[in-house]
Amino acid sequence: MLWLIILPSGRSRYRFQATDIATISPRPGMIEIKIPDATPGIIMQNALGDEQGLLAKVRYNRLIDTFLGMTCYSLQSHLRTTVVEIGQVETDEIYVGVDKRGAQYVVPVQAKRGKDKLSVVQIWQDFAMSADKFPNLICRPVASIQMKDDVDDIACITPHIERRRQAHRKW
């Protein structure tokens, strides 16, 4: 099935593009890794039930490090910037990381809770923002999705689009 998505193409300009996927979500049967919750009690008691609360749990439990298998550091929360030929781009959190070979990465993270869906447009914008703002780093976008409300069940996924792009860069 083809979806028609709306992509930004400059300030106050948009274009339509056909794609075979419109949203990104965890697949059934994903590998589950149990991690003891290291979120400080004061954070758990006072975190709001929004994306920033979810990102706090991701940060304190070092889920990005565990998921990607590299050392990552939170660089900035809620980045709002402008990218040439796209316009305004928002990313929930930016990490930078280093793997065991010394390769350096930028990890834009999108967070979703409840019934919110992750759009392929957000991942496309993360690639564009990363290329524009961090041209010397390898982009590894991650989606952190809280699977159920009020449950510590967080899925971290690297969208398939990232693998295709990374494979393309190797050639």
C-alpha positions as CSV (number, residue, x, y, z in Angstrom):
1,M,0.0,0.0,0.0
2,L,1.3,3.5,-0.9
3,W,0.9,6.4,1.5
4,L,1.0,10.0,0.5
5,I,3.1,12.0,3.0
6,I,3.6,15.7,3.3
7,L,7.3,16.8,3.4
8,P,8.5,20.3,4.2
9,S,10.4,21.9,1.4
10,G,11.4,25.2,2.8
11,R,9.8,27.8,5.0
12,S,6.0,27.6,4.7
13,R,6.4,25.2,1.7
14,Y,5.4,21.6,1.4
15,R,5.4,18.8,-1.1
16,F,3.7,15.4,-1.4
17,Q,5.6,12.2,-1.8
18,A,4.4,8.6,-2.2
19,T,5.9,6.1,0.2
20,D,5.3,2.5,1.3
21,I,5.4,3.4,5.0
22,A,3.9,6.4,6.8
23,T,4.5,5.6,10.5
24,I,7.2,3.6,12.4
25,S,6.3,1.3,15.3
26,P,7.8,-1.6,17.1
27,R,7.5,-5.0,15.5
28,P,5.9,-7.9,17.5
29,G,8.5,-10.3,18.8
30,M,11.3,-7.7,19.4
31,I,14.1,-8.7,21.7
32,E,13.3,-7.6,25.3
33,I,16.1,-6.5,27.6
34,K,15.2,-6.2,31.2
35,I,17.0,-3.3,32.9
36,P,16.7,-2.3,36.6
37,D,15.1,1.1,36.8
38,A,17.7,3.6,37.8
39,T,15.5,6.7,37.6
40,P,15.9,8.7,40.8
41,G,12.8,8.6,43.0
42,I,12.3,12.4,43.0
43,I,12.3,12.3,39.2
44,M,9.7,9.5,39.1
45,Q,7.5,11.3,41.6
46,N,7.6,14.6,39.7
47,A,8.0,13.7,36.1
48,L,5.0,14.8,34.0
49,G,3.4,12.2,31.7
50,D,4.7,13.7,28.5
51,E,7.6,13.1,26.1
52,Q,10.1,14.8,28.4
53,G,9.2,12.5,31.2
54,L,9.8,9.5,29.0
55,L,13.1,11.0,27.9
56,A,14.2,11.4,31.5
57,K,13.7,7.7,32.0
58,V,15.6,6.9,28.8
59,R,18.5,9.2,30.0
60,Y,18.7,8.0,33.6
61,N,18.6,4.3,32.6
62,R,21.1,4.9,29.8
63,L,18.8,3.1,27.3
64,I,20.4,4.7,24.3
65,D,23.8,3.4,25.3
66,T,22.4,-0.1,25.9
67,F,20.4,-0.2,22.8
68,L,23.1,1.1,20.4
69,G,26.0,-0.7,22.1
70,M,28.1,2.5,22.5
71,T,28.8,5.2,25.0
72,C,26.4,8.1,24.5
73,Y,25.9,11.5,26.1
74,S,22.9,13.8,26.1
75,L,23.9,16.9,24.2
76,Q,20.6,18.8,24.1
77,S,17.0,18.4,24.9
78,H,14.2,19.6,22.5
79,L,16.2,21.1,19.7
80,R,14.3,23.4,17.4
81,T,16.3,24.6,14.5
82,T,16.1,25.5,10.8
83,V,17.5,23.4,8.0
84,V,18.0,24.8,4.5
85,E,15.4,23.6,2.0
86,I,13.3,22.1,4.8
87,G,12.5,24.9,7.2
88,Q,11.9,24.3,10.9
89,V,12.8,21.0,12.4
90,E,12.2,19.7,16.0
91,T,14.0,16.8,17.6
92,D,13.1,15.7,21.1
93,E,16.7,15.0,22.2
94,I,20.1,14.9,20.7
95,Y,22.8,12.5,22.0
96,V,26.4,12.2,20.7
97,G,28.2,8.9,21.0
98,V,31.4,6.9,20.4
99,D,31.6,3.2,19.6
100,K,34.4,0.9,20.5
101,R,36.2,1.6,17.2
102,G,36.2,5.3,17.9
103,A,33.6,6.2,15.3
104,Q,31.5,9.3,16.4
105,Y,27.7,9.5,16.1
106,V,24.9,11.9,16.5
107,V,21.8,10.3,17.8
108,P,18.6,12.2,17.3
109,V,15.8,10.8,19.5
110,Q,12.1,11.1,19.0
111,A,9.9,10.1,21.9
112,K,6.3,9.0,21.7
113,R,3.8,8.1,24.4
114,G,0.3,6.6,24.4
115,K,-1.4,6.8,21.1
116,D,1.1,9.1,19.4
117,K,2.6,7.7,16.2
118,L,6.1,8.3,14.9
119,S,6.1,9.6,11.3
120,V,8.7,8.7,8.7
121,V,8.8,12.5,8.1
122,Q,10.3,13.0,11.6
123,I,13.1,10.5,10.9
124,W,13.7,12.1,7.5
125,Q,14.0,15.5,9.2
126,D,16.4,14.0,11.8
127,F,18.7,12.9,9.0
128,A,18.6,16.3,7.3
129,M,19.2,18.2,10.6
130,S,22.1,15.9,11.5
131,A,23.7,16.3,8.1
132,D,23.3,20.1,8.4
133,K,24.3,20.6,12.0
134,F,26.6,17.7,12.6
135,P,28.2,16.9,9.2
136,N,31.2,15.1,10.7
137,L,29.1,12.6,12.7
138,I,27.3,9.4,11.6
139,C,23.6,9.7,12.1
140,R,21.8,7.0,14.1
141,P,18.2,8.1,14.7
142,V,16.3,6.3,17.5
143,A,12.7,6.3,18.5
144,S,11.8,5.8,22.1
145,I,8.2,4.6,22.5
146,Q,6.4,4.0,25.8
147,M,4.4,0.9,24.9
148,K,1.7,1.3,27.6
149,D,0.6,4.2,29.8
150,D,1.9,4.0,33.4
151,V,4.1,1.0,32.7
152,D,7.9,0.9,32.5
153,D,7.8,-0.7,29.0
154,I,9.9,1.4,26.7
155,A,10.8,0.3,23.1
156,C,13.8,1.8,21.5
157,I,13.9,1.2,17.8
158,T,16.2,2.3,15.0
159,P,14.0,2.9,12.0
160,H,14.7,0.7,9.0
161,I,15.3,3.8,6.8
162,E,18.5,4.4,8.9
163,R,19.9,1.0,7.9
164,R,19.3,1.6,4.2
165,R,21.0,5.0,4.4
166,Q,23.9,3.7,6.4
167,A,24.4,0.8,4.0
168,H,24.3,3.2,1.1
169,R,27.0,5.4,2.7
170,K,29.4,2.4,3.0
171,W,29.5,1.9,-0.8
